[in-house]
Amino acid sequence: MKQQFPLEKFKQLQTPFYYYDMDVLEKTLEAVTNEANKHNYHIHYAVKANANPRILSVISKAGLGADCVSGGEIQAALKAGFPAEKIVFAGVGKADWEINLGLDENISCFNVESIPELEVIGELAAAKGKVARIAIRINPEVDAHTHHHITTGTKEDKFGINIEQIDKVIDKIDSFSSLKLTGMHFHIGSQITEMEPFAGLFVKAVELERYLSQRRIFLENINFGGGLGIDYKHPDSNPVPDFKAWFEIFRKYFPARPGQQVHFEPGRSIVGQCGSLISKVLYVKEGVFKRFVVLDAGFTELIRPAFYDAYHEIENLSSDETQDIYDVVGPICESSDIFAKACKLNKAHRGDYIALRSAGAYGEVMAMQYNCRKLPGVYFSDSIEI
Ligand code: LLP
């Protein structure tokens, strides 16, 4: 179904701004919780995808946990109502204050990415007389066939611990009474649209489990991270990702042992399709061989096209004239400030409203103030009365 935009209301607002369709978010949350409940899977929303306080609070009310990668995200998650016992904390560079915050709040798990980090968590927990629950982030060396900037599971990535080092890591945990090994954590990358890379992940997970059981180690928690992709080309016909297929493939290849909890950390698949960046056409500029639409939004508001060559559907909300071909660009003084080349758009005019779709994940949260620009405004479909 085609998403409706309240154009008349938009006309009273300063562009550019993010607009969130709260029905799409609610439907997505309903789908993910229904499907996860069928398998008793635990879902921790990856806060990095969108940390808007209103969005976080809707997600926490739906009963999800939170996957955080900084002290700031832990604070934002707690403030939005996520219970500490559903918060996991990952990241290769956890600062001491962030570890202390996690310990003071009794978060559920530290996903640890190196031996030096283990030592610091062990010491800080001992100083507080606490026991930190640890999951080892394993680098499964699975290529997720996604953009190289968002692939994380191969040997040369900075993330995770290589399987060869597992014994050293377990010995280190054993040497601290302030550390308790509770699980393994994996994440192979983001915007994964084929299920095959996940199959590679199970093979590694099963292998590792088998090895650990020889060492008489039982893992309470297996966390498979995030990564489920969304349909950037068809946000209207595919607003809710296929959580059913995602979970079923895990169920098929990784049957959990009795008493074992399986966790996931989806980010993009929860919030991606509910958000659009709304912008206005400043100028339609005739080049020699092409025609440009110059928007009042640039990579400062949505960096994904410039940073990852990412595709976002672009829609002219103000025009139903026949389509023309344009390069859609922003106003930033950088030649990479391009949203799309040779893009088909209903004939554009100065003042037309443009929606950049599927921008709910890694959109607002990655906005910046380069060129002394203001951060974008934010509006929600259920409270846009002005
Ligand atoms: N868990 C871990 C350990 C992660 O590193 C990430 C994402 C997630 C979960 C959530 O992944 P998701 O379900 O959203 O794919 N800014 C980039 C994406 C960076 C993803 C970083 N890690 C983009 O705009 O495409």
Boltz pocket constraint, residues with backbone or C-beta under 6 A from the ligand:
constraints:
  - pocket:
      binder: B
      contacts: [[A, 46], [A, 49], [A, 67], [A, 90], [A, 149], [A, 150], [A, 152], [A, 186], [A, 187], [A, 189], [A, 190], [A, 191], [A, 225], [A, 226], [A, 227], [A, 228], [A, 265], [A, 266], [A, 267], [A, 268], [A, 269], [A, 304], [A, 308], [A, 361], [A, 362]]
      max_distance: 6.0
